[in-house]
Amino acid sequence: MHILITRPQDDAADLKASIEALGCRVSLAPLIRIDLQVIPKRALDGLGALVATSRNGLKALAQSPALPHAKQRTLYAVGAATAELGRQIGFETVIAGPGTAAGLVPLIAGDRLAMAGGNGASVRGKVHVGNETKPDNFAYRWSLNYLVAID
C-alpha cells in the first residue's frame, strides 16, 4: 500500500516512520507550511493561564522571549501530545484536555485557581476552525503565534 502524507514537513517525519514500520510505502506532499511568529513578553501581561490548542503555538512560544514568563502560569493543553510538549519546554502546571478545544472549557471552568485570576490567553495560529467557547466570567484573548501558509 502507498500512503500520501500531506501534513507540514516538520510534523510528518515521525508519522512517516511509523507507517513505514508497518510495511507501507510513504510519500510526503505537504500542502501547508507553518511559519512560527515571535511572541512578545508583554503578550502575557495580566494573564493567569494559557490555553494551547496546538503544538505549533507552543513551538512558537518556545522560541520567544515570552517563554520564561509563560512557564509560571497554568497551561491548559488541548490533548496529551500538546501537554507533553508543554512539559518539555518547561511548564510545571499542565492540564491536558480530551483532544478538543471545546473539551477544555469544563476543565478551565472547574479550576478555581485559574478562575480566580480571571484571565487567559490562547496560543494558536491564524487559521482557526470552530466556534469560540469559554467559561462564563473568564476574560479571554488570543495571541497570533504562527501562520499557516499554503504553498
BAZA-704464 format. One record per residue: residue number from 0; residue in three letters; x, y, z of N, C-alpha, C, O, CB in turn. Coordinates in Angstrom, 1 decimal, always signed. Glycine has a CB too. Example, Ala and Ser with C-alpha at 12.3 -4.5 7.8 and 13.67 -1.06 7.14 Angstrom:
 resi resn   n_c1   n_c2   n_c3  ca_c1  ca_c2  ca_c3   c_c1   c_c2   c_c3   o_c1   o_c2   o_c3  cb_c1  cb_c2  cb_c3
    0  ALA  +13.2   -5.7   +7.8  +12.3   -4.5   +7.8  +13.2   -3.3   +7.8  +14.2   -3.3   +8.5  +11.3   -4.5   +9.0
    1  SER  +12.8   -2.2   +7.1  +13.7   -1.1   +7.1  +12.9   +0.0   +7.9  +13.4   +1.1   +8.0  +14.1   -0.6   +5.7
This chain:
 resi resn   n_c1   n_c2   n_c3  ca_c1  ca_c2  ca_c3   c_c1   c_c2   c_c3   o_c1   o_c2   o_c3  cb_c1  cb_c2  cb_c3
    0  MET   +0.8   -1.2   +0.0   +0.0   +0.0   +0.0   +0.9   +1.2   +0.0   +1.9   +1.2   +0.6   -1.0   +0.0   +1.2
    1  HIS   +0.5   +2.3   -0.7   +1.2   +3.5   -0.8   +0.4   +4.6   -0.1   -0.8   +4.8   -0.4   +1.5   +3.9   -2.3
    2  ILE   +1.0   +5.3   +0.9   +0.3   +6.3   +1.7   +0.9   +7.7   +1.4   +2.1   +7.8   +1.2   +0.4   +6.0   +3.2
    3  LEU   +0.0   +8.6   +1.2   +0.4  +10.0   +1.0   +0.2  +10.8   +2.2   -1.0  +10.9   +2.6   -0.3  +10.6   -0.3
    4  ILE   +1.2  +11.5   +2.8   +1.0  +12.3   +4.0   +1.1  +13.8   +3.5   +2.1  +14.2   +2.8   +2.1  +12.0   +5.0
    5  THR   +0.1  +14.5   +3.9   +0.0  +15.9   +3.5   +0.3  +16.9   +4.6   +0.1  +18.1   +4.4   -1.3  +16.2   +2.9
    6  ARG   +0.7  +16.4   +5.8   +1.0  +17.3   +6.9   +2.2  +18.2   +6.6   +3.0  +17.9   +5.7   +1.3  +16.4   +8.2
    7  PRO   +2.4  +19.3   +7.4   +3.6  +20.1   +7.1   +4.8  +19.3   +7.3   +4.9  +18.3   +8.1   +3.6  +21.3   +8.1
    8  GLN   +5.9  +19.6   +6.6   +7.1  +18.8   +6.6   +7.7  +18.5   +8.0   +8.0  +17.4   +8.2   +8.2  +19.6   +5.8
    9  ASP   +7.7  +19.6   +8.8   +8.3  +19.4  +10.2   +7.5  +18.4  +11.0   +8.1  +17.8  +12.0   +8.4  +20.7  +10.8
   10  ASP   +6.2  +18.2  +10.8   +5.4  +17.4  +11.6   +5.2  +16.0  +11.0   +4.6  +15.1  +11.6   +4.0  +18.0  +11.8
   11  ALA   +5.8  +15.7   +9.8   +5.5  +14.5   +9.1   +6.5  +13.3   +9.3   +6.1  +12.2   +9.1   +5.4  +14.8   +7.6
   12  ALA   +7.7  +13.6   +9.8   +8.7  +12.6   +9.8   +8.4  +11.4  +10.7   +8.5  +10.3  +10.3  +10.0  +13.3  +10.3
   13  ASP   +7.9  +11.7  +11.9   +7.5  +10.6  +12.9   +6.4   +9.8  +12.3   +6.4   +8.5  +12.4   +7.2  +11.2  +14.2
   14  LEU   +5.4  +10.4  +11.8   +4.3   +9.7  +11.2   +4.7   +8.8  +10.0   +4.3   +7.7   +9.9   +3.2  +10.7  +10.7
   15  LYS   +5.6   +9.4   +9.2   +6.1   +8.6   +8.0   +6.8   +7.4   +8.5   +6.6   +6.3   +8.0   +7.0   +9.5   +7.2
   16  ALA   +7.7   +7.5   +9.5   +8.5   +6.4  +10.0   +7.6   +5.3  +10.6   +7.8   +4.1  +10.4   +9.5   +6.9  +11.1
   17  SER   +6.5   +5.8  +11.3   +5.6   +4.8  +11.9   +4.8   +4.0  +10.9   +4.6   +2.8  +11.0   +4.6   +5.5  +12.8
   18  ILE   +4.4   +4.7   +9.8   +3.7   +4.0   +8.8   +4.6   +3.1   +8.0   +4.2   +2.0   +7.6   +3.0   +5.0   +7.8
   19  GLU   +5.8   +3.5   +7.7   +6.8   +2.7   +7.0   +7.1   +1.4   +7.8   +7.3   +0.4   +7.3   +8.1   +3.5   +6.7
   20  ALA   +7.1   +1.5   +9.1   +7.4   +0.4  +10.0   +6.3   -0.7   +9.9   +6.5   -1.8  +10.2   +7.5   +0.8  +11.5
   21  LEU   +5.1   -0.3   +9.4   +4.0   -1.2   +9.2   +4.2   -1.9   +7.8   +3.3   -2.7   +7.4   +2.7   -0.5   +9.3
   22  GLY   +5.2   -1.5   +7.0   +5.4   -2.1   +5.7   +4.8   -1.4   +4.6   +4.8   -1.9   +3.4   +4.9   -3.5   +5.7
   23  CYS   +4.4   -0.2   +4.8   +3.8   +0.6   +3.7   +4.8   +1.5   +3.1   +5.8   +1.9   +3.7   +2.6   +1.4   +4.2
   24  ARG   +4.6   +1.9   +1.8   +5.4   +2.9   +1.1   +4.8   +4.2   +1.4   +3.5   +4.3   +1.3   +5.5   +2.6   -0.4
   25  VAL   +5.6   +5.2   +1.8   +5.0   +6.5   +2.2   +5.7   +7.6   +1.4   +6.9   +7.6   +1.2   +5.3   +6.7   +3.7
   26  SER   +4.9   +8.6   +0.9   +5.4   +9.8   +0.3   +4.9  +11.0   +1.0   +3.8  +11.0   +1.6   +4.9   +9.9   -1.2
   27  LEU   +5.7  +12.0   +1.1   +5.4  +13.3   +1.7   +5.0  +14.3   +0.7   +5.8  +14.5   -0.3   +6.5  +13.8   +2.6
   28  ALA   +3.9  +15.0   +0.8   +3.5  +16.0   -0.1   +2.8  +17.1   +0.8   +1.6  +17.2   +0.7   +2.5  +15.5   -1.2
   29  PRO   +3.6  +17.9   +1.5   +3.0  +18.9   +2.4   +2.1  +19.9   +1.6   +2.5  +20.4   +0.6   +4.0  +19.6   +3.2
   30  LEU   +0.9  +20.1   +2.1   +0.0  +21.1   +1.5   +0.1  +22.4   +2.1   -0.3  +23.4   +1.5   -1.4  +20.6   +1.6
   31  ILE   +0.6  +22.5   +3.4   +0.8  +23.7   +4.1   +2.1  +23.8   +4.8   +2.8  +22.8   +4.9   -0.3  +23.9   +5.1
   32  ARG   +2.5  +25.0   +5.1   +3.7  +25.3   +5.9   +3.4  +26.1   +7.1   +2.5  +27.0   +7.0   +4.8  +26.0   +5.0
   33  ILE   +4.0  +25.8   +8.2   +3.8  +26.5   +9.5   +4.9  +27.5   +9.6   +6.1  +27.1   +9.7   +3.7  +25.6  +10.7
   34  ASP   +4.6  +28.8   +9.7   +5.6  +29.9  +10.0   +5.4  +30.4  +11.4   +4.4  +31.1  +11.7   +5.4  +31.0   +8.9
   35  LEU   +6.3  +30.0  +12.3   +6.2  +30.4  +13.7   +6.5  +31.9  +13.8   +7.3  +32.5  +13.1   +7.2  +29.6  +14.5
   36  GLN   +5.8  +32.6  +14.7   +5.9  +34.0  +15.0   +6.5  +34.2  +16.4   +6.3  +33.4  +17.3   +4.5  +34.7  +14.8
   37  VAL   +7.2  +35.3  +16.6   +7.7  +35.6  +17.9   +6.6  +36.2  +18.8   +5.8  +37.0  +18.4   +8.9  +36.6  +17.8
   38  ILE   +6.5  +35.7  +20.0   +5.5  +36.2  +21.0   +6.2  +37.1  +21.9   +7.2  +36.8  +22.6   +4.9  +35.0  +21.8
   39  PRO   +5.8  +38.4  +21.9   +6.5  +39.4  +22.8   +6.1  +39.1  +24.3   +5.1  +38.6  +24.6   +6.1  +40.8  +22.4
   40  LYS   +7.1  +39.4  +25.2   +6.9  +39.2  +26.6   +5.6  +39.9  +27.1   +4.9  +39.3  +27.9   +8.1  +39.7  +27.4
   41  ARG   +5.3  +41.1  +26.6   +4.1  +41.8  +27.0   +2.8  +41.1  +26.7   +1.8  +41.5  +27.3   +4.1  +43.2  +26.4
   42  ALA   +2.8  +40.2  +25.8   +1.6  +39.5  +25.4   +1.0  +38.7  +26.6   -0.2  +38.3  +26.6   +1.9  +38.5  +24.3
   43  LEU   +1.8  +38.4  +27.6   +1.3  +37.7  +28.8   +1.0  +38.5  +30.0   +0.5  +38.0  +31.0   +2.4  +36.7  +29.2
   44  ASP   +1.1  +39.8  +29.8   +0.8  +40.7  +31.0   -0.7  +40.5  +31.4   -1.6  +40.5  +30.6   +1.0  +42.2  +30.6
   45  GLY   -0.8  +40.3  +32.7   -2.1  +40.2  +33.3   -2.8  +38.9  +33.2   -4.0  +38.7  +33.5   -3.0  +41.2  +32.8
   46  LEU   -2.1  +37.9  +32.7   -2.7  +36.6  +32.5   -2.5  +35.6  +33.6   -1.4  +35.6  +34.2   -2.2  +36.0  +31.1
   47  GLY   -3.5  +34.8  +33.9   -3.3  +33.8  +35.0   -3.1  +32.4  +34.4   -2.6  +31.5  +35.0   -4.6  +33.7  +35.8
   48  ALA   -3.5  +32.2  +33.1   -3.4  +30.9  +32.5   -3.2  +31.0  +31.0   -3.5  +32.1  +30.4   -4.6  +30.0  +32.8
   49  LEU   -2.7  +30.0  +30.4   -2.6  +29.9  +28.9   -3.3  +28.7  +28.4   -3.4  +27.7  +29.1   -1.1  +29.8  +28.4
   50  VAL   -3.9  +28.8  +27.2   -4.6  +27.7  +26.6   -3.9  +27.4  +25.3   -3.8  +28.3  +24.4   -6.2  +28.0  +26.4
   51  ALA   -3.5  +26.2  +25.1   -2.8  +25.8  +23.9   -3.6  +24.8  +23.1   -3.8  +23.6  +23.6   -1.4  +25.2  +24.2
   52  THR   -4.2  +25.2  +22.0   -5.0  +24.3  +21.2   -4.2  +23.7  +20.0   -4.7  +23.1  +19.1   -6.2  +25.0  +20.6
   53  SER   -2.8  +23.9  +20.1   -2.0  +23.4  +19.0   -0.5  +23.3  +19.5   -0.1  +24.2  +20.3   -2.0  +24.3  +17.8
   54  ARG   +0.1  +22.3  +19.1   +1.6  +22.2  +19.4   +2.4  +23.3  +18.7   +3.4  +23.7  +19.2   +2.1  +20.8  +19.0
   55  ASN   +1.9  +23.7  +17.6   +2.6  +24.8  +16.9   +2.6  +26.1  +17.7   +3.6  +26.8  +17.6   +1.9  +25.1  +15.5
   56  GLY   +1.5  +26.4  +18.4   +1.5  +27.6  +19.3   +2.6  +27.5  +20.4   +3.2  +28.5  +20.7   +0.1  +27.7  +19.9
   57  LEU   +2.8  +26.3  +20.9   +3.8  +26.1  +21.9   +5.2  +26.1  +21.3   +6.2  +26.6  +21.9   +3.6  +24.7  +22.6
   58  LYS   +5.3  +25.6  +20.1   +6.6  +25.7  +19.4   +7.0  +27.2  +19.2   +8.2  +27.5  +19.4   +6.6  +25.0  +18.0
   59  ALA   +6.1  +28.0  +18.9   +6.3  +29.5  +18.7   +6.7  +30.1  +20.1   +7.7  +30.8  +20.2   +5.1  +30.2  +18.1
   60  LEU   +6.0  +29.7  +21.1   +6.3  +30.2  +22.4   +7.7  +29.8  +22.9   +8.4  +30.5  +23.5   +5.3  +29.7  +23.4
   61  ALA   +8.1  +28.5  +22.6   +9.4  +28.0  +23.0  +10.6  +28.8  +22.4  +11.6  +28.9  +23.0   +9.5  +26.6  +22.5
   62  GLN  +10.4  +29.5  +21.3  +11.5  +30.3  +20.7  +11.3  +31.8  +20.9  +12.0  +32.6  +20.3  +11.5  +30.0  +19.2
   63  SER  +10.4  +32.1  +21.8  +10.1  +33.5  +22.1  +10.6  +34.0  +23.4  +10.7  +33.2  +24.4   +8.6  +33.8  +21.9
   64  PRO  +10.8  +35.3  +23.6  +11.2  +35.9  +24.8  +10.1  +35.8  +25.9  +10.4  +36.0  +27.1  +11.6  +37.3  +24.7
   65  ALA   +8.9  +35.4  +25.5   +7.8  +35.3  +26.5   +7.9  +34.0  +27.3   +7.2  +33.9  +28.3   +6.5  +35.4  +25.8
   66  LEU   +8.7  +33.0  +26.8   +8.6  +31.7  +27.5   +8.9  +31.7  +29.0   +8.2  +31.1  +29.7   +9.7  +30.8  +26.8
   67  PRO  +10.0  +32.4  +29.5  +10.2  +32.3  +30.9   +9.0  +32.8  +31.7   +8.8  +32.3  +32.8  +11.4  +33.2  +31.2
   68  HIS   +8.3  +33.8  +31.2   +7.1  +34.3  +31.9   +5.9  +33.4  +31.8   +5.1  +33.3  +32.7   +6.8  +35.7  +31.4
   69  ALA   +5.8  +32.7  +30.6   +4.7  +31.8  +30.4   +4.8  +30.6  +31.3   +3.7  +30.1  +31.8   +4.7  +31.4  +28.9
   70  LYS   +6.0  +30.1  +31.5   +6.1  +28.8  +32.3   +5.6  +29.0  +33.7   +5.4  +27.9  +34.4   +7.6  +28.4  +32.3
   71  GLN   +5.5  +30.2  +34.2   +5.0  +30.4  +35.6   +3.5  +30.3  +35.7   +2.9  +30.3  +36.8   +5.4  +31.8  +36.1
   72  ARG   +2.8  +30.1  +34.6   +1.4  +30.1  +34.5   +0.9  +28.6  +34.3   +1.6  +27.8  +33.8   +0.8  +31.0  +33.4
   73  THR   -0.4  +28.4  +34.6   -1.0  +27.1  +34.3   -1.2  +27.0  +32.8   -1.6  +28.0  +32.1   -2.4  +26.9  +35.0
   74  LEU   -0.9  +25.9  +32.2   -1.1  +25.6  +30.8   -2.2  +24.6  +30.7   -2.1  +23.5  +31.2   +0.2  +25.1  +30.1
   75  TYR   -3.3  +25.0  +29.9   -4.3  +24.1  +29.6   -4.0  +23.6  +28.1   -4.0  +24.5  +27.2   -5.8  +24.7  +29.7
   76  ALA   -3.8  +22.4  +27.9   -3.4  +21.8  +26.6   -4.6  +21.1  +26.0   -5.3  +20.3  +26.8   -2.2  +21.0  +26.7
   77  VAL   -4.8  +21.2  +24.7   -5.9  +20.5  +24.1   -5.9  +19.0  +24.2   -7.0  +18.4  +24.4   -5.9  +20.9  +22.6
   78  GLY   -4.8  +18.4  +24.3   -4.7  +16.9  +24.4   -3.3  +16.5  +24.9   -2.5  +17.3  +25.3   -4.9  +16.3  +23.0
   79  ALA   -3.1  +15.2  +24.9   -1.9  +14.6  +25.5   -0.6  +15.1  +24.9   +0.4  +15.4  +25.5   -2.0  +13.1  +25.5
   80  ALA   -0.6  +15.1  +23.5   +0.6  +15.5  +22.8   +1.0  +16.9  +23.1   +2.2  +17.2  +23.2   +0.5  +15.2  +21.3
   81  THR   +0.0  +17.8  +23.1   +0.3  +19.2  +23.3   +0.7  +19.4  +24.8   +1.6  +20.2  +25.1   -1.0  +20.1  +23.1
   82  ALA   +0.1  +18.7  +25.7   +0.5  +18.7  +27.1   +1.9  +18.3  +27.3   +2.7  +18.9  +28.1   -0.4  +17.8  +28.0
   83  GLU   +2.3  +17.2  +26.6   +3.7  +16.7  +26.7   +4.7  +17.7  +26.2   +5.8  +17.9  +26.8   +3.8  +15.4  +25.9
   84  LEU   +4.4  +18.4  +25.1   +5.3  +19.4  +24.6   +5.4  +20.6  +25.6   +6.5  +21.1  +25.9   +4.8  +20.0  +23.3
   85  GLY   +4.3  +20.9  +26.3   +4.3  +21.9  +27.3   +5.2  +21.6  +28.4   +6.0  +22.4  +28.9   +2.9  +22.2  +27.8
   86  ARG   +5.2  +20.3  +28.9   +6.1  +19.9  +29.9   +7.6  +19.9  +29.4   +8.5  +20.3  +30.2   +5.8  +18.5  +30.4
   87  GLN   +7.8  +19.5  +28.2   +9.2  +19.5  +27.6   +9.8  +20.9  +27.6  +11.0  +21.1  +27.7   +9.2  +18.9  +26.3
   88  ILE   +9.0  +21.9  +27.3   +9.5  +23.3  +27.2   +9.5  +24.0  +28.6   +9.9  +25.2  +28.7   +8.7  +24.1  +26.2
   89  GLY   +9.1  +23.3  +29.6   +9.3  +23.8  +31.0   +8.1  +24.2  +31.8   +8.2  +24.7  +32.9  +10.1  +25.0  +30.9
   90  PHE   +6.9  +24.0  +31.3   +5.7  +24.3  +32.1   +5.6  +23.3  +33.3   +5.8  +22.1  +33.1   +4.4  +24.2  +31.3
   91  GLU   +5.4  +23.8  +34.5   +5.3  +22.9  +35.6   +3.9  +22.5  +35.9   +3.6  +21.3  +36.2   +5.8  +23.6  +36.9
   92  THR   +2.9  +23.3  +35.6   +1.5  +23.0  +35.8   +0.8  +22.9  +34.5   +0.6  +23.9  +33.8   +0.8  +24.1  +36.7
   93  VAL   +0.6  +21.7  +34.1   +0.0  +21.4  +32.8   -1.3  +20.5  +33.0   -1.3  +19.5  +33.6   +1.0  +20.7  +31.8
   94  ILE   -2.4  +21.0  +32.4   -3.7  +20.2  +32.5   -4.0  +19.8  +31.1   -4.3  +20.7  +30.2   -4.8  +21.1  +33.2
   95  ALA   -4.1  +18.5  +30.8   -4.4  +18.0  +29.5   -5.9  +17.8  +29.3   -6.6  +17.3  +30.2   -3.6  +16.7  +29.3
   96  GLY   -6.3  +18.3  +28.2   -7.7  +18.2  +27.8   -8.0  +16.9  +27.1   -7.0  +16.1  +26.9   -8.2  +19.4  +27.0
   97  PRO   -9.2  +16.7  +26.6   -9.6  +15.5  +26.0   -9.3  +15.4  +24.5   -9.6  +14.4  +23.8  -11.0  +15.2  +26.2
   98  GLY   -8.7  +16.4  +23.9   -8.3  +16.4  +22.5   -9.1  +17.4  +21.6   -8.9  +17.5  +20.4   -8.6  +15.1  +21.9
   99  THR  -10.0  +18.2  +22.2  -10.7  +19.2  +21.5  -10.7  +20.5  +22.3  -10.7  +20.4  +23.6  -12.2  +18.8  +21.2
  100  ALA  -10.8  +21.6  +21.7  -10.8  +22.9  +22.4  -12.1  +23.0  +23.2  -12.0  +23.5  +24.3  -10.7  +24.1  +21.4
  101  ALA  -13.2  +22.6  +22.7  -14.4  +22.6  +23.4  -14.4  +21.8  +24.7  -15.0  +22.1  +25.7  -15.6  +22.1  +22.5
  102  GLY  -13.6  +20.7  +24.7  -13.4  +19.9  +25.8  -12.6  +20.5  +27.0  -12.7  +20.1  +28.1  -12.8  +18.6  +25.5
  103  LEU  -11.9  +21.5  +26.6  -11.1  +22.3  +27.6  -12.0  +23.2  +28.5  -11.6  +23.4  +29.7  -10.0  +23.1  +27.0
  104  VAL  -13.1  +23.6  +28.0  -13.9  +24.6  +28.7  -14.3  +24.1  +30.1  -14.1  +24.9  +31.0  -15.2  +24.9  +27.9
  105  PRO  -14.9  +22.9  +30.2  -15.2  +22.5  +31.6  -14.0  +22.4  +32.5  -14.2  +22.6  +33.7  -16.0  +21.2  +31.5
  106  LEU  -12.9  +22.0  +32.0  -11.7  +21.9  +32.8  -11.3  +23.3  +33.3  -10.9  +23.4  +34.5  -10.5  +21.3  +32.0
  107  ILE  -11.3  +24.3  +32.5  -10.9  +25.6  +32.9  -12.0  +26.2  +33.9  -11.6  +26.7  +34.9  -10.8  +26.6  +31.7
  108  ALA  -13.2  +26.0  +33.5  -14.3  +26.5  +34.4  -14.3  +25.8  +35.8  -14.7  +26.4  +36.8  -15.7  +26.2  +33.7
  109  GLY  -13.8  +24.6  +35.9  -13.8  +23.9  +37.1  -12.5  +24.1  +37.9  -12.4  +23.6  +39.1  -13.9  +22.4  +36.9
  110  ASP  -11.6  +24.9  +37.4  -10.4  +25.2  +38.1  -10.5  +26.5  +38.8  -10.4  +27.6  +38.2   -9.2  +25.2  +37.1
  111  ARG  -10.7  +26.5  +40.1  -10.9  +27.7  +40.9   -9.7  +28.6  +40.9   -9.9  +29.8  +40.9  -11.2  +27.3  +42.4
  112  LEU   -8.5  +28.1  +40.9   -7.3  +28.9  +40.9   -7.2  +29.7  +39.6   -7.0  +30.9  +39.6   -6.0  +28.0  +41.0
  113  ALA   -7.5  +29.0  +38.4   -7.4  +29.8  +37.1   -8.6  +30.8  +37.1   -8.4  +31.9  +36.6   -7.5  +28.8  +36.0
  114  MET   -9.7  +30.4  +37.6  -10.9  +31.3  +37.5  -10.7  +32.5  +38.4  -11.2  +33.6  +38.2  -12.1  +30.6  +37.9
  115  ALA   -9.9  +32.3  +39.5   -9.6  +33.4  +40.4   -8.8  +34.5  +39.7   -9.0  +35.7  +39.9   -8.8  +32.9  +41.7
  116  GLY   -7.9  +34.1  +38.8   -7.1  +35.0  +38.0   -8.0  +35.7  +37.0   -7.9  +36.9  +36.7   -6.0  +34.4  +37.3
  117  GLY   -9.0  +35.0  +36.5  -10.0  +35.5  +35.6   -9.6  +35.9  +34.2  -10.4  +36.4  +33.4  -10.5  +36.7  +36.2
  118  ASN   -8.3  +35.6  +33.9   -7.8  +36.0  +32.5   -7.0  +34.8  +31.9   -6.3  +34.1  +32.6   -7.0  +37.2  +32.6
  119  GLY   -7.2  +34.6  +30.6   -6.4  +33.6  +29.9   -6.1  +34.0  +28.5   -6.7  +34.9  +28.0   -7.1  +32.3  +30.0
  120  ALA   -5.2  +33.3  +27.9   -4.8  +33.6  +26.5   -4.7  +32.3  +25.8   -4.2  +31.3  +26.4   -3.6  +34.5  +26.4
  121  SER   -5.0  +32.3  +24.6   -4.8  +31.1  +23.7   -3.6  +31.3  +22.9   -3.4  +32.3  +22.2   -6.1  +30.8  +22.9
  122  VAL   -2.7  +30.3  +22.8   -1.6  +30.3  +21.9   -2.0  +29.4  +20.7   -2.2  +28.2  +20.8   -0.3  +29.7  +22.5
  123  ARG   -2.2  +30.1  +19.6   -2.7  +29.4  +18.4   -2.4  +30.1  +17.1   -1.6  +31.1  +17.1   -4.3  +29.2  +18.5
  124  GLY   -2.8  +29.6  +16.0   -2.5  +30.2  +14.7   -3.6  +31.0  +14.1   -4.6  +31.2  +14.7   -2.2  +29.1  +13.8
  125  LYS   -3.2  +31.6  +13.0   -4.1  +32.5  +12.3   -5.4  +31.7  +11.7   -6.5  +32.3  +11.7   -3.4  +33.1  +11.1
  126  VAL   -5.2  +30.5  +11.3   -6.3  +29.7  +10.8   -6.9  +29.0  +12.0   -6.3  +28.2  +12.7   -5.9  +28.7   +9.7
  127  HIS   -8.2  +29.3  +12.2   -8.9  +28.6  +13.4  -10.3  +28.2  +12.9  -11.0  +29.0  +12.3   -9.0  +29.6  +14.6
  128  VAL  -10.6  +27.0  +13.1  -11.9  +26.5  +12.7  -12.7  +26.1  +13.9  -12.2  +25.6  +14.9  -11.7  +25.2  +11.8
  129  GLY  -14.0  +26.5  +13.9  -14.8  +26.2  +15.1  -15.3  +27.4  +15.8  -14.9  +28.5  +15.5  -14.1  +25.2  +16.0
  130  ASN  -16.2  +27.2  +16.7  -16.8  +28.3  +17.5  -15.9  +28.6  +18.7  -15.2  +27.7  +19.2  -18.2  +28.0  +18.0
  131  GLU  -15.8  +29.9  +19.0  -15.1  +30.3  +20.2  -16.0  +29.8  +21.4  -17.2  +30.1  +21.5  -14.9  +31.9  +20.3
  132  THR  -15.4  +29.1  +22.3  -16.1  +28.7  +23.6  -15.2  +29.1  +24.7  -14.0  +28.9  +24.7  -16.4  +27.2  +23.5
  133  LYS  -15.8  +29.5  +25.8  -15.0  +29.8  +27.0  -16.0  +29.8  +28.2  -17.2  +29.9  +28.0  -14.3  +31.2  +26.9
  134  PRO  -15.4  +29.6  +29.4  -16.3  +29.6  +30.6  -16.9  +31.0  +30.8  -16.3  +32.0  +30.4  -15.5  +29.2  +31.8
  135  ASP  -18.0  +31.1  +31.4  -18.6  +32.4  +31.7  -17.6  +33.1  +32.7  -16.9  +32.4  +33.5  -20.0  +32.2  +32.3
  136  ASN  -17.6  +34.4  +32.7  -16.8  +35.2  +33.6  -15.3  +35.0  +33.5  -14.6  +35.1  +34.5  -17.3  +34.9  +35.1
  137  PHE  -14.9  +34.6  +32.3  -13.5  +34.4  +32.1  -13.0  +35.3  +31.0  -13.4  +35.0  +29.8  -13.2  +32.9  +31.8
  138  ALA  -12.2  +36.3  +31.2  -11.7  +37.2  +30.2  -10.8  +36.4  +29.3   -9.9  +35.6  +29.9  -11.1  +38.5  +30.8
  139  TYR  -10.8  +36.5  +28.0  -10.1  +35.7  +27.1   -9.5  +36.5  +26.0  -10.3  +37.3  +25.4  -10.9  +34.5  +26.6
  140  ARG   -8.3  +36.4  +25.6   -7.7  +37.0  +24.4   -6.8  +36.0  +23.8   -6.4  +35.0  +24.4   -6.9  +38.3  +24.8
  141  TRP   -6.6  +36.2  +22.5   -5.7  +35.2  +21.8   -4.5  +35.9  +21.2   -4.6  +37.1  +21.0   -6.4  +34.5  +20.7
  142  SER   -3.4  +35.2  +21.1   -2.2  +35.7  +20.6   -1.8  +35.0  +19.3   -1.8  +33.7  +19.3   -1.1  +35.6  +21.6
  143  LEU   -1.5  +35.7  +18.2   -1.1  +35.1  +17.0   +0.3  +34.5  +17.1   +1.3  +35.3  +17.3   -1.2  +36.1  +15.8
  144  ASN   +0.5  +33.2  +17.0   +1.8  +32.6  +17.2   +2.4  +31.9  +16.0   +3.6  +31.7  +16.0   +1.7  +31.6  +18.3
  145  TYR   +1.6  +31.6  +15.0   +2.1  +31.0  +13.8   +1.1  +31.3  +12.7   -0.1  +31.5  +12.9   +2.3  +29.5  +14.0
  146  LEU   +1.6  +31.3  +11.5   +0.8  +31.4  +10.3   +0.8  +30.1   +9.5   +1.8  +29.4   +9.5   +1.3  +32.6   +9.4
  147  VAL   -0.4  +29.8   +9.0   -0.4  +28.6   +8.1   -0.4  +29.1   +6.7   -1.3  +29.8   +6.2   -1.8  +27.8   +8.4
  148  ALA   +0.6  +28.7   +6.0   +0.8  +29.1   +4.6   +0.5  +27.9   +3.6   +1.0  +26.8   +3.9   +2.2  +29.7   +4.3
  149  ILE   -0.2  +28.2   +2.6   -0.5  +27.2   +1.6   +0.5  +27.4   +0.5   +0.5  +28.4   -0.2   -2.0  +27.2   +1.1
  150  ASP   +1.4  +26.4   +0.3   +2.4  +26.5   -0.8   +1.9  +26.1   -2.1   +2.6  +26.2   -3.1   +3.6  +25.6   -0.4
